[in-house]
Amino acid sequence: MINLTPYALRFDSEYPKYRDDTYLRILAVVAKIPSVATVKRMTADPAFQNFLTLADPVIAIKNYKSQIPFPTQLVTLWTQIAELKDCSITGASLLGEPGEVFRNIISLDGFQLPTVSAIYHFCHPGDFPIVDRNVAAACDYLCRKCDKLGLAPKLPPPKAPAECKMARYTAFIKFIEHLLFLMREGHAHPEELDFRFIDKALMVLGADVIKQRESTRKNRRVAK
């Protein structure tokens, strides 16, 4: 198994916007999300409805030229996030209520698996990993280096149905959990190897893999 610690240690310098202070601030903000009942009461308040009236034209203008639309169904989104936060998670499973919330959020405009996985992680950091193209590239690379990992999970196509996206995320969860299990064997401080650690390491490793692939493709084109 490749040692991922050097990649995790490079994370802060290569991704300064995602350093631990930012990460911890988001965790703290998410922790303050109230119950579903409170969210519904707050969003039904006339003052909040007035805010939405002011927000609508700004969102519409922003989305007019944006390739990644800002969510327009804000009340639905906040309610779903509150429901996710209140969910009882068993073994990082997307069965039952967590799966229903996943289907609802992933169906909203502007939400693909990377963003939804981040929502799940910040609501339940010990149960769900964050995945994106860097993580996918790193998983593929590691599979080629270690036959104990099995098949590499892949990101779903943007227009894939919600069930496909949920199945792909489940595959990532199982893969990363197995990766952590293998890494913890014989490690002096296995408790330090968590989803935050693996996110850092796979982000950096995946970026290296993508750069190498792009460089190889460029050299092949030049050679032709």
C-alpha positions in Angstrom: 0.0 0.0 0.0 1.3 3.4 -1.0 2.0 5.8 1.9 -0.5 8.6 1.6 0.8 10.7 4.5 3.2 12.8 2.4 0.3 13.7 0.1 -1.9 14.7 3.1 1.0 16.9 4.4 1.1 18.8 1.1 -2.6 19.7 1.3 -2.4 23.0 3.1 0.2 24.5 0.7 -1.6 23.3 -2.4 -5.2 24.0 -1.3 -4.9 27.0 1.1 -8.6 27.8 0.7 -9.5 24.4 2.2 -7.2 24.4 5.2 -8.3 23.2 8.6 -9.5 26.6 9.8 -11.9 26.8 6.9 -12.9 23.2 7.3 -13.6 23.7 11.1 -15.5 26.9 10.5 -17.9 25.0 8.1 -18.3 22.2 10.6 -19.2 24.8 13.3 -21.7 26.5 11.0 -23.3 23.2 10.0 -23.6 22.3 13.7 -25.8 25.3 14.3 -28.4 24.2 11.7 -31.6 23.9 13.7 -34.1 21.1 13.7 -36.4 20.5 10.6 -39.4 21.9 12.5 -37.4 25.1 13.3 -36.2 25.4 9.7 -39.8 25.1 8.4 -41.0 27.7 11.0 -38.2 30.1 10.1 -38.7 29.8 6.4 -42.4 30.4 6.7 -41.9 33.7 8.5 -43.0 36.7 6.4 -39.7 38.4 6.9 -37.9 35.4 5.4 -40.3 35.4 2.5 -39.4 39.0 1.9 -35.8 38.0 1.8 -36.5 35.4 -0.8 -38.3 38.1 -2.9 -35.1 40.1 -2.9 -32.9 37.1 -3.5 -34.9 35.7 -6.5 -33.7 38.4 -9.1 -30.1 38.2 -7.9 -30.1 34.4 -8.3 -31.9 34.6 -11.7 -29.3 37.0 -13.0 -26.4 35.0 -11.7 -27.8 31.8 -13.2 -28.5 33.4 -16.6 -24.8 33.1 -17.5 -23.6 30.6 -15.0 -22.8 27.0 -16.0 -23.2 25.9 -12.4 -26.6 27.3 -11.3 -27.1 28.6 -7.8 -30.0 26.7 -6.2 -33.4 28.4 -6.6 -35.3 26.0 -4.3 -33.6 27.3 -1.1 -36.3 26.3 1.3 -36.3 22.8 0.0 -32.5 22.6 0.2 -32.3 23.9 3.8 -35.1 21.6 4.9 -33.3 18.6 3.3 -30.0 19.5 4.9 -31.7 19.8 8.3 -33.3 16.4 7.8 -29.9 14.9 6.9 -28.4 16.4 10.0 -31.1 14.8 12.1 -30.7 11.4 10.4 -29.5 8.4 12.4 -26.7 7.0 10.3 -25.9 3.3 10.5 -22.6 2.2 8.9 -22.4 5.2 6.5 -25.4 3.8 4.7 -27.6 5.5 2.2 -30.5 3.2 2.9 -33.7 4.6 4.4 -33.9 8.3 5.2 -30.3 9.3 4.2 -31.0 7.8 0.8 -34.3 9.7 0.4 -32.6 12.9 1.3 -29.8 12.2 -1.2 -32.3 11.7 -4.0 -34.0 15.0 -3.1 -30.8 17.0 -3.0 -29.1 15.5 -6.0 -32.2 16.3 -8.1 -31.9 20.0 -7.4 -30.3 22.2 -10.1 -26.7 22.8 -9.5 -26.0 19.8 -7.4 -23.7 17.0 -8.5 -22.1 14.3 -6.5 -19.0 16.3 -5.4 -21.2 19.0 -3.8 -23.7 16.5 -2.3 -20.9 14.4 -0.9 -19.6 17.5 0.8 -23.0 18.2 2.3 -23.1 14.7 3.7 -19.6 14.9 5.0 -20.1 18.2 6.9 -23.4 16.9 8.4 -21.8 13.5 9.4 -18.0 13.9 9.1 -17.3 10.5 10.6 -19.6 8.6 8.2 -19.3 10.1 4.7 -16.3 11.1 2.6 -16.1 13.9 0.1 -15.5 12.8 -3.5 -14.6 14.7 -6.7 -12.5 14.2 -9.8 -9.2 14.3 -7.9 -10.5 11.7 -5.5 -11.7 9.5 -8.4 -8.3 9.8 -10.2 -6.5 8.9 -7.0 -8.7 5.9 -6.4 -8.1 4.7 -9.9 -4.3 5.1 -9.4 -4.3 3.2 -6.1 -6.2 0.3 -7.6 -3.4 -0.1 -10.2 -0.9 -0.2 -7.4 -2.7 -2.4 -4.9 -4.9 -5.4 -6.0 -6.4 -5.6 -2.5 -8.6 -2.6 -3.3 -10.6 -4.1 -6.1 -12.3 -2.0 -8.7 -12.0 1.8 -8.6 -15.2 3.8 -8.1 -16.1 6.3 -10.8 -18.0 9.6 -10.7 -21.4 9.4 -12.4 -22.2 11.3 -15.6 -23.9 14.7 -14.8 -27.2 13.7 -16.4 -27.3 10.2 -14.8 -30.4 9.4 -12.7 -30.4 9.9 -9.0 -30.2 6.2 -8.3 -27.1 5.9 -10.4 -25.4 8.8 -8.6 -26.4 7.2 -5.2 -24.9 3.8 -6.3 -21.7 5.5 -7.4 -21.4 7.4 -4.1 -22.0 4.1 -2.2 -19.2 2.6 -4.2 -16.9 5.4 -3.2 -17.8 5.1 0.5 -17.1 1.3 0.5 -13.8 1.8 -1.4 -12.5 4.6 0.9 -13.6 2.7 4.0 -11.6 -0.3 2.8 -8.6 1.9 1.9 -8.6 3.3 5.4 -8.9 -0.2 6.9 -5.8 -1.3 5.0 -3.9 1.8 6.0 -4.8 1.5 9.6 -3.3 -2.0 9.9 0.0 -1.6 11.7 -0.2 2.2 11.8 1.1 3.7 15.1 -1.9 6.1 15.3 -4.8 4.6 13.4 -7.3 7.1 14.9 -5.6 9.8 12.9 -6.6 8.1 9.6 -10.1 9.4 9.1 -12.2 10.8 6.2 -10.6 14.2 6.6 -7.1 12.7 6.3 -8.1 10.7 3.3 -9.7 13.6 1.6 -6.5 15.7 1.9 -4.3 12.8 0.7 -6.5 11.8 -2.3 -7.1 15.4 -3.3 -3.3 16.0 -3.7 -2.5 12.6 -5.1 -5.4 12.9 -7.6 -4.2 16.3 -8.8 -0.8 14.8 -9.4 -2.3 11.9 -11.4 -4.5 14.2 -13.5 -1.5 16.5 -14.3 0.6 13.5 -15.3 -2.2 12.2 -17.6 -2.7 15.6 -19.2 1.1 15.9 -19.7 1.2 12.4 -21.3 -1.6 13.2 -23.7 0.0 16.5 -24.7 3.3 14.7 -25.4 1.5 12.1 -27.5 -0.2 14.8 -29.6 3.2 16.6 -30.1 4.8 13.3 -31.1 2.1 12.8 -33.8 
